[in-house]
Amino acid sequence: MWDKVIFVCKSGTCRAPMAAALLQECSLKREIEIRARGLVVLFPEPLNQKVNAILISNGINMEGYMSEQLVAEDVDEHTLVLVMEEKLLPQAAAILGEERMPQVHVLSALVGEELEIMDPYGAPLPSYGLCFESLSKTVKKLAGWLNEQEETVHE
């Protein structure tokens, strides 16, 4: 059973923190630690300004958020790691090691979505809004999946 979910994007300032904030808003059957990490974080950075604007406009406050590098120590056998797109899997493998890769999934694929979560970095604000909407739908499916996993364990 998953005790921790880590969302991973390239810099840890855009999609991963948005997904983490959205999952924290969901109703889960048990408490799960929810984190966001980046694959390339040379130094901690605040949330992308456009992401912050989209989150605030949707009633979500992530004041004080700073990006963090994904490290192998973040992950144990009860950690689910969710990358935003398939092309990030090799970087995750390089950081976590092949033995942890069965716990690493592309978020959209795990919940049965065909399209990956697009990276809006550098795009106009409406693209960040579209990313938020896409993530919102996908994370709600993830919450349902996590709750189903919980029910399966207790049957």
MDTraj code that builds the backbone (N, CA, C; nanometers):
import mdtraj as md
import numpy as np

residues = "MET TRP ASP LYS VAL ILE PHE VAL CYS LYS SER GLY THR CYS ARG ALA PRO MET ALA ALA ALA LEU LEU GLN GLU CYS SER LEU LYS ARG GLU ILE GLU ILE ARG ALA ARG GLY LEU VAL VAL LEU PHE PRO GLU PRO LEU ASN GLN LYS VAL ASN ALA ILE LEU ILE SER ASN GLY ILE ASN MET GLU GLY TYR MET SER GLU GLN LEU VAL ALA GLU ASP VAL ASP GLU HIS THR LEU VAL LEU VAL MET GLU GLU LYS LEU LEU PRO GLN ALA ALA ALA ILE LEU GLY GLU GLU ARG MET PRO GLN VAL HIS VAL LEU SER ALA LEU VAL GLY GLU GLU LEU GLU ILE MET ASP PRO TYR GLY ALA PRO LEU PRO SER TYR GLY LEU CYS PHE GLU SER LEU SER LYS THR VAL LYS LYS LEU ALA GLY TRP LEU ASN GLU GLN GLU GLU THR VAL HIS GLU".split()
xyz = np.array([
    [0.0841, -0.1194, 0.0000],
    [0.0000, 0.0000, 0.0000],
    [0.0879, 0.1248, 0.0000],
    [0.0416, 0.2277, -0.0631],
    [0.1195, 0.3507, -0.0769],
    [0.1027, 0.4406, 0.0448],
    [0.2144, 0.4748, 0.1084],
    [0.2154, 0.5692, 0.2204],
    [0.2549, 0.7087, 0.1738],
    [0.3178, 0.7151, 0.0548],
    [0.3669, 0.8427, 0.0036],
    [0.3499, 0.8449, -0.1475],
    [0.3104, 0.9621, -0.1988],
    [0.3031, 0.9854, -0.3425],
    [0.3938, 1.1040, -0.3731],
    [0.4848, 1.0848, -0.4681],
    [0.5728, 1.1936, -0.5113],
    [0.5458, 1.2215, -0.6584],
    [0.5025, 1.3447, -0.6862],
    [0.4848, 1.3896, -0.8240],
    [0.6170, 1.4485, -0.8708],
    [0.6560, 1.4165, -0.9937],
    [0.7854, 1.4593, -1.0448],
    [0.7696, 1.5245, -1.1818],
    [0.8289, 1.6433, -1.1940],
    [0.8405, 1.7094, -1.3242],
    [0.9857, 1.7531, -1.3387],
    [1.0173, 1.8196, -1.4468],
    [1.1569, 1.8513, -1.4730],
    [1.2173, 1.9426, -1.3663],
    [1.1557, 2.0578, -1.3406],
    [1.2150, 2.1558, -1.2490],
    [1.1552, 2.1545, -1.1088],
    [1.0403, 2.0908, -1.0930],
    [0.9741, 2.0907, -0.9622],
    [0.9058, 2.2217, -0.9283],
    [0.8827, 2.3078, -1.0290],
    [0.8193, 2.4372, -1.0028],
    [0.6851, 2.4545, -1.0731],
    [0.6411, 2.3539, -1.1472],
    [0.5213, 2.3727, -1.2289],
    [0.4204, 2.2590, -1.2115],
    [0.4333, 2.1551, -1.2911],
    [0.3317, 2.0492, -1.2917],
    [0.3303, 1.9667, -1.1632],
    [0.4474, 1.9288, -1.1120],
    [0.4511, 1.8447, -0.9915],
    [0.3868, 1.9136, -0.8711],
    [0.4214, 2.0398, -0.8406],
    [0.3554, 2.1030, -0.7263],
    [0.2058, 2.1257, -0.7492],
    [0.1674, 2.1516, -0.8757],
    [0.0253, 2.1670, -0.9055],
    [-0.0487, 2.0364, -0.8767],
    [0.0081, 1.9255, -0.9225],
    [-0.0536, 1.7941, -0.8992],
    [-0.0596, 1.7624, -0.7504],
    [0.0472, 1.7921, -0.6774],
    [0.0493, 1.7666, -0.5335],
    [-0.0587, 1.8473, -0.4629],
    [-0.0717, 1.9746, -0.4992],
    [-0.1747, 2.0597, -0.4384],
    [-0.3142, 2.0060, -0.4690],
    [-0.3347, 1.9600, -0.5915],
    [-0.4655, 1.9061, -0.6293],
    [-0.4978, 1.7779, -0.5537],
    [-0.3995, 1.6893, -0.5375],
    [-0.4257, 1.5648, -0.4641],
    [-0.4546, 1.5939, -0.3166],
    [-0.3886, 1.6941, -0.2612],
    [-0.4149, 1.7300, -0.1215],
    [-0.5573, 1.7793, -0.1023],
    [-0.6186, 1.8297, -0.2094],
    [-0.7575, 1.8770, -0.2040],
    [-0.8578, 1.7613, -0.2140],
    [-0.8122, 1.6446, -0.2567],
    [-0.9009, 1.5293, -0.2772],
    [-0.9304, 1.4579, -0.1457],
    [-1.0411, 1.3869, -0.1458],
    [-1.0790, 1.3062, -0.0303],
    [-1.0208, 1.1653, -0.0464],
    [-0.9229, 1.1347, 0.0371],
    [-0.8596, 1.0031, 0.0333],
    [-0.9033, 0.9220, 0.1548],
    [-0.9097, 0.7902, 0.1391],
    [-0.9576, 0.7032, 0.2467],
    [-0.8590, 0.6883, 0.3610],
    [-0.7335, 0.7252, 0.3339],
    [-0.6350, 0.7235, 0.4411],
    [-0.5312, 0.8309, 0.4144],
    [-0.4596, 0.8668, 0.5186],
    [-0.3601, 0.9724, 0.5054],
    [-0.2403, 0.9230, 0.4253],
    [-0.2038, 1.0014, 0.3254],
    [-0.0890, 0.9713, 0.2407],
    [-0.0028, 1.0966, 0.2355],
    [0.1270, 1.0800, 0.2524],
    [0.2191, 1.1924, 0.2384],
    [0.2291, 1.2268, 0.0900],
    [0.2120, 1.3543, 0.0575],
    [0.2111, 1.3986, -0.0820],
    [0.3226, 1.5004, -0.1008],
    [0.4098, 1.4734, -0.1979],
    [0.5256, 1.5597, -0.2225],
    [0.5387, 1.5921, -0.3708],
    [0.6146, 1.6971, -0.3999],
    [0.6500, 1.7329, -0.5378],
    [0.8018, 1.7445, -0.5433],
    [0.8597, 1.6921, -0.6510],
    [1.0046, 1.6971, -0.6681],
    [1.0374, 1.7279, -0.8137],
    [1.1595, 1.7729, -0.8342],
    [1.2081, 1.7989, -0.9686],
    [1.3234, 1.7066, -1.0013],
    [1.3446, 1.6841, -1.1298],
    [1.4562, 1.5998, -1.1738],
    [1.5851, 1.6798, -1.1902],
    [1.5705, 1.8107, -1.2130],
    [1.6878, 1.8962, -1.2309],
    [1.6661, 2.0222, -1.1462],
    [1.7041, 2.0146, -1.0189],
    [1.6906, 2.1279, -0.9278],
    [1.8300, 2.1611, -0.8761],
    [1.8920, 2.2614, -0.9358],
    [2.0273, 2.3004, -0.8963],
    [2.0260, 2.3793, -0.7654],
    [1.9183, 2.4520, -0.7428],
    [1.8978, 2.5246, -0.6177],
    [1.7468, 2.5421, -0.6014],
    [1.6978, 2.5534, -0.4770],
    [1.5534, 2.5672, -0.4554],
    [1.4978, 2.6924, -0.5232],
    [1.3851, 2.6752, -0.5896],
    [1.3173, 2.7865, -0.6553],
    [1.1720, 2.7898, -0.6105],
    [1.1125, 2.9100, -0.6055],
    [0.9704, 2.9182, -0.5717],
    [0.8838, 2.8647, -0.6849],
    [0.7585, 2.8507, -0.6568],
    [0.6599, 2.8093, -0.7559],
    [0.6639, 2.9035, -0.8757],
    [0.6510, 2.8501, -0.9952],
    [0.6402, 2.9306, -1.1163],
    [0.5282, 3.0341, -1.0947],
    [0.5519, 3.1596, -1.1314],
    [0.4550, 3.2671, -1.1073],
    [0.3209, 3.2413, -1.1741],
    [0.3233, 3.1872, -1.2947],
    [0.1974, 3.1601, -1.3642],
    [0.1216, 3.0454, -1.2970],
    [0.1943, 2.9455, -1.2495],
    [0.1314, 2.8359, -1.1747],
    [0.0673, 2.8915, -1.0485],
    [0.1410, 2.9774, -0.9783],
    [0.0888, 3.0376, -0.8562],
    [-0.0403, 3.1144, -0.8846],
    [-0.0419, 3.1920, -0.9933],
    [-0.1610, 3.2684, -1.0298],
    [-0.2802, 3.1760, -1.0571],
    [-0.2561, 3.0673, -1.1296],
    [-0.3638, 2.9721, -1.1606],
    [-0.4148, 2.9061, -1.0316],
    [-0.3222, 2.8645, -0.9447],
    [-0.3630, 2.8007, -0.8190],
    [-0.4438, 2.8966, -0.7332],
    [-0.3961, 3.0189, -0.7175],
    [-0.4676, 3.1175, -0.6354],
    [-0.6066, 3.1428, -0.6921],
    [-0.6170, 3.1531, -0.8247],
    [-0.7483, 3.1768, -0.8858],
    [-0.8428, 3.0593, -0.8660],
    [-0.7876, 2.9435, -0.8306],
    [-0.8697, 2.8249, -0.8016],
    [-0.8763, 2.7953, -0.6519],
    [-0.8386, 2.8929, -0.5700],
    [-0.8527, 2.8801, -0.4250],
    [-0.7471, 2.7950, -0.3574],
    [-0.6326, 2.7758, -0.4215],
    [-0.5261, 2.6929, -0.3638],
    [-0.4056, 2.7814, -0.3349],
    [-0.3579, 2.7776, -0.2116],
    [-0.2445, 2.8594, -0.1707],
    [-0.1245, 2.7700, -0.1412],
    [-0.0147, 2.7937, -0.2111],
    [0.1087, 2.7179, -0.1864],
    [0.2202, 2.8127, -0.1435],
    [0.1836, 2.9125, -0.0650],
    [0.2807, 3.0113, -0.0185],
    [0.3984, 2.9418, 0.0495],
    [0.5171, 2.9851, 0.0167],
    [0.6369, 2.9291, 0.0784],
    [0.6911, 2.8052, 0.0098],
    [0.6246, 2.7575, -0.0950],
    [0.6730, 2.6383, -0.1653],
    [0.8084, 2.6668, -0.2288],
    [0.8991, 2.5709, -0.2166],
    [1.0295, 2.5765, -0.2841],
    [1.0556, 2.4397, -0.3465],
    [1.1078, 2.4400, -0.4676],
    [1.1358, 2.3140, -0.5372],
    [1.2462, 2.2369, -0.4657],
    [1.2394, 2.1053, -0.4790],
    [1.3410, 2.0164, -0.4218],
    [1.3781, 1.9105, -0.5243],
    [1.5046, 1.8720, -0.5235],
    [1.5561, 1.7676, -0.6116],
    [1.5048, 1.6308, -0.5656],
    [1.4607, 1.5483, -0.6600],
    [1.4291, 1.4096, -0.6294],
    [1.5591, 1.3375, -0.5962],
    [1.5611, 1.2669, -0.4841],
    [1.6776, 1.1876, -0.4450],
    [1.6304, 1.0482, -0.4065],
    [1.7185, 0.9529, -0.4165],
    [1.6834, 0.8133, -0.3876],
    [1.6268, 0.7982, -0.2465],
    [1.6749, 0.8779, -0.1536],
    [1.6290, 0.8680, -0.0142],
    [1.4830, 0.9096, 0.0038],
    [1.4249, 0.9776, -0.0958],
    [1.2829, 1.0154, -0.0906],
    [1.1915, 0.8935, -0.1012],
    [1.2439, 0.7851, -0.1577],
    [1.1597, 0.6731, -0.1991],
    [1.1927, 0.5468, -0.1203],
    [1.0878, 0.4874, -0.0613],
    [1.1009, 0.3548, -0.0020],
    [1.0003, 0.2626, -0.0707],
    [0.9843, 0.1414, -0.0196],
    [0.8981, 0.0441, -0.0888],
    [0.7501, 0.0815, -0.0877],
    [0.7118, 0.1804, -0.0061],
    [0.5715, 0.2231, 0.0020],
    [0.5485, 0.3586, -0.0651],
    [0.6389, 0.3961, -0.1566],
    [0.6292, 0.5251, -0.2254],
    [0.5917, 0.5041, -0.3718],
    [0.4894, 0.5767, -0.4143],
    [0.4474, 0.5789, -0.5544],
    [0.5045, 0.7064, -0.6167],
    [0.5812, 0.6912, -0.7237],
    [0.6432, 0.8045, -0.7913],
    [0.5728, 0.8239, -0.9255],
    [0.5240, 0.9453, -0.9489],
    [0.4472, 0.9734, -1.0699],
    [0.5130, 1.0857, -1.1496],
    [0.5654, 1.0501, -1.2663],
    [0.6250, 1.1496, -1.3544],
    [0.5170, 1.2016, -1.4489],
    [0.5404, 1.3202, -1.5031],
    [0.4395, 1.3852, -1.5863],
    [0.4400, 1.3379, -1.7312],
    [0.5544, 1.2844, -1.7744],
    [0.5613, 1.2370, -1.9130],
    [0.6654, 1.1258, -1.9244],
    [0.6447, 1.0401, -2.0222],
    [0.7290, 0.9218, -2.0394],
    [0.8771, 0.9567, -2.0575],
    [0.9064, 1.0688, -2.1229],
    [1.0465, 1.1036, -2.1475],
    [1.1245, 1.1336, -2.0183],
    [1.0553, 1.1467, -1.9056],
    [1.1218, 1.1702, -1.7769],
    [1.1620, 1.0400, -1.7068],
    [1.1146, 0.9266, -1.7564],
    [1.1442, 0.7980, -1.6916],
    [1.2934, 0.7658, -1.6845],
    [1.3717, 0.7865, -1.7912],
    [1.5154, 0.7553, -1.7801],
    [1.5871, 0.8376, -1.6728],
    [1.5502, 0.9652, -1.6594],
    [1.6108, 1.0484, -1.5552],
    [1.5720, 0.9985, -1.4167],
    [1.4465, 0.9589, -1.4012],
    [1.4015, 0.9043, -1.2727],
    [1.4786, 0.7768, -1.2410],
    [1.4981, 0.6921, -1.3408],
    [1.5727, 0.5672, -1.3209],
    [1.7164, 0.5958, -1.2799],
    [1.7771, 0.6973, -1.3410],
    [1.9153, 0.7317, -1.3080],
    [1.9274, 0.7775, -1.1624],
    [1.8245, 0.8444, -1.1121],
    [1.8269, 0.8947, -0.9748],
    [1.7890, 0.7858, -0.8748],
    [1.6851, 0.7107, -0.9062],
    [1.6287, 0.6155, -0.8092],
    [1.6887, 0.4761, -0.8186],
    [1.7447, 0.4410, -0.9323],
    [1.7952, 0.3056, -0.9526],
    [1.6870, 0.2166, -1.0106],
    [1.7283, 0.1187, -1.0866],
    [1.6344, 0.0282, -1.1541],
    [1.5439, -0.0476, -1.0572],
    [1.5931, -0.0754, -0.9357],
    [1.5120, -0.1534, -0.8404],
    [1.3856, -0.0800, -0.7968],
    [1.3816, 0.0525, -0.8077],
    [1.2631, 0.1311, -0.7691],
    [1.1711, 0.1601, -0.8874],
    [1.2132, 0.1281, -1.0079],
    [1.1341, 0.1645, -1.1260],
    [0.9953, 0.1001, -1.1312],
    [0.9713, -0.0176, -1.0726],
    [0.8327, -0.0678, -1.0722],
    [0.7358, 0.0238, -0.9964],
    [0.7887, 0.1127, -0.9133],
    [0.7057, 0.2065, -0.8376],
    [0.6894, 0.3398, -0.9100],
    [0.7538, 0.3543, -1.0257],
    [0.7509, 0.4797, -1.1004],
    [0.6589, 0.4636, -1.2208],
    [0.5647, 0.5554, -1.2345],
    [0.4672, 0.5496, -1.3431],
    [0.4484, 0.6875, -1.4043],
    [0.4038, 0.6897, -1.5288],
    [0.3584, 0.8138, -1.5900],
    [0.2169, 0.8362, -1.5375],
    [0.1936, 0.9522, -1.4767],
    [0.0653, 0.9807, -1.4108],
    [-0.0540, 0.9501, -1.4999],
    [-0.0553, 1.0058, -1.6205],
    [-0.1720, 0.9884, -1.7080],
    [-0.1938, 0.8415, -1.7449],
    [-0.0865, 0.7694, -1.7719],
    [-0.0989, 0.6284, -1.8091],
    [-0.1530, 0.5450, -1.6939],
    [-0.1114, 0.5757, -1.5720],
    [-0.1566, 0.4999, -1.4549],
    [-0.3083, 0.5051, -1.4399],
    [-0.3680, 0.6204, -1.4712],
    [-0.5121, 0.6357, -1.4522],
    [-0.5912, 0.6176, -1.5818],
    [-0.5236, 0.5723, -1.6886],
    [-0.5934, 0.5395, -1.8123],
    [-0.6168, 0.6561, -1.9071],
    [-0.5438, 0.7639, -1.8894],
    [-0.5539, 0.8777, -1.9814],
    [-0.4588, 0.8548, -2.0981],
    [-0.5019, 0.8917, -2.2174],
    [-0.4167, 0.8744, -2.3352],
    [-0.3084, 0.9799, -2.3448],
    [-0.3423, 1.1040, -2.3112],
    [-0.2488, 1.2144, -2.3292],
    [-0.1720, 1.2430, -2.2008],
    [-0.0422, 1.2677, -2.2156],
    [0.0399, 1.3053, -2.1013],
    [0.0084, 1.4491, -2.0615],
    [0.0516, 1.4882, -1.9429],
    [0.0312, 1.6245, -1.8952],
    [0.1336, 1.7153, -1.9631],
    [0.0845, 1.8067, -2.0473],
    [0.1743, 1.8933, -2.1235],
    [0.2506, 1.9882, -2.0315],
    [0.3702, 2.0216, -2.0735],
    [0.4530, 2.1158, -1.9990],
    [0.4250, 2.2559, -2.0517],
    [0.3626, 2.3424, -1.9708],
    [0.3294, 2.4759, -2.0190],
    [0.4438, 2.5767, -2.0049],
    [0.5586, 2.5325, -1.9551],
    [0.6677, 2.6251, -1.9257],
    [0.6972, 2.7178, -2.0434],
    [0.6971, 2.8474, -2.0162],
    [0.7268, 2.9471, -2.1179],
    [0.6081, 2.9871, -2.2037],
    [0.4960, 2.9195, -2.1882],
    [0.3764, 2.9494, -2.2679],
    [0.2954, 3.0608, -2.1995],
    [0.1984, 3.1181, -2.2705],
    [0.1124, 3.2201, -2.2091],
    [0.0263, 3.1612, -2.0963],
    [-0.0236, 3.2488, -2.0111],
    [-0.1019, 3.2079, -1.8943],
    [-0.2153, 3.1097, -1.9262],
    [-0.2908, 3.1275, -2.0368],
    [-0.3987, 3.0309, -2.0650],
    [-0.3502, 2.8859, -2.0765],
    [-0.2268, 2.8665, -2.1215],
    [-0.1727, 2.7300, -2.1310],
    [-0.1559, 2.6681, -1.9920],
    [-0.1206, 2.7495, -1.8954],
    [-0.1094, 2.7013, -1.7574],
    [-0.2475, 2.6645, -1.7040],
    [-0.3477, 2.7424, -1.7433],
    [-0.4852, 2.7105, -1.7039],
    [-0.5300, 2.5781, -1.7632],
    [-0.4951, 2.5533, -1.8896],
    [-0.5291, 2.4252, -1.9527],
    [-0.4566, 2.3097, -1.8834],
    [-0.3312, 2.3316, -1.8476],
    [-0.2547, 2.2300, -1.7753],
    [-0.3220, 2.1999, -1.6413],
    [-0.3650, 2.3046, -1.5707],
    [-0.4337, 2.2873, -1.4427],
    [-0.5609, 2.2042, -1.4605],
    [-0.6398, 2.2366, -1.5625],
    [-0.7646, 2.1631, -1.5875],
    [-0.7363, 2.0164, -1.6172],
    [-0.6372, 1.9912, -1.6997],
    [-0.5991, 1.8550, -1.7332],
    [-0.5505, 1.7794, -1.6090],
    [-0.4649, 1.8446, -1.5320],
    [-0.4152, 1.7830, -1.4086],
    [-0.5281, 1.7574, -1.3097],
    [-0.6199, 1.8508, -1.2999],
    [-0.7317, 1.8367, -1.2061],
    [-0.8113, 1.7093, -1.2354],
    [-0.8437, 1.6896, -1.3619],
    [-0.9192, 1.5705, -1.4038],
    [-0.8372, 1.4430, -1.3762],
    [-0.7112, 1.4473, -1.4100],
    [-0.6249, 1.3301, -1.3945],
    [-0.6012, 1.2970, -1.2469],
    [-0.5804, 1.3990, -1.1651],
    [-0.5552, 1.3763, -1.0223],
    [-0.6806, 1.3247, -0.9525],
    [-0.7980, 1.3679, -0.9961],
    [-0.9220, 1.3124, -0.9392],
    [-0.9314, 1.1632, -0.9690],
    [-0.8924, 1.1239, -1.0906],
    [-0.8896, 0.9808, -1.1246],
    [-0.7873, 0.9079, -1.0376],
    [-0.6731, 0.9723, -1.0142],
    [-0.5705, 0.9128, -0.9277],
    [-0.6246, 0.8920, -0.7870],
    [-0.6950, 0.9904, -0.7337],
    [-0.7527, 0.9774, -0.5991],
    [-0.8483, 0.8581, -0.5939],
    [-0.9295, 0.8426, -0.6976],
    [-1.0187, 0.7271, -0.7045],
    [-0.9409, 0.5970, -0.7089],
    [-0.8337, 0.5948, -0.7874],
    [-0.7487, 0.4759, -0.7976],
    [-0.6847, 0.4431, -0.6627],
    [-0.6321, 0.5443, -0.5938],
    [-0.5708, 0.5218, -0.4619],
    [-0.6744, 0.4689, -0.3628],
    [-0.7959, 0.5226, -0.3686],
    [-0.9015, 0.4742, -0.2790],
    [-0.9405, 0.3302, -0.3115],
    [-0.9422, 0.2955, -0.4404],
    [-0.9694, 0.1560, -0.4795],
    [-0.8598, 0.0637, -0.4277],
    [-0.7351, 0.1077, -0.4369],
    [-0.6234, 0.0280, -0.3858],
    [-0.6412, 0.0018, -0.2367],
    [-0.6839, 0.1034, -0.1642],
    [-0.7079, 0.0916, -0.0207],
    [-0.8170, -0.0108, 0.0074],
    [-0.9272, -0.0062, -0.0702],
    [-1.0362, -0.1023, -0.0515],
    [-0.9894, -0.2437, -0.0803],
    [-0.9089, -0.2626, -0.1824],
    [-0.8597, -0.3943, -0.2197],
    [-0.7764, -0.4542, -0.1068],
    [-0.6964, -0.3720, -0.0409],
    [-0.6127, -0.4186, 0.0688],
    [-0.6969, -0.4671, 0.1868],
    [-0.8118, -0.4007, 0.2088],
    [-0.8938, -0.4324, 0.3260],
    [-1.0037, -0.5344, 0.2991],
    [-1.0076, -0.5913, 0.1798],
    [-1.1092, -0.6936, 0.1508],
    [-1.0660, -0.8298, 0.1973],
])
top = md.Topology()
chain = top.add_chain()
for i, resn in enumerate(residues, 1):
    res = top.add_residue(resn, chain, resSeq=i)
    for name in ("N", "CA", "C"):
        top.add_atom(name, md.element.get_by_symbol(name[0]), res)
traj = md.Trajectory(xyz[None], top)
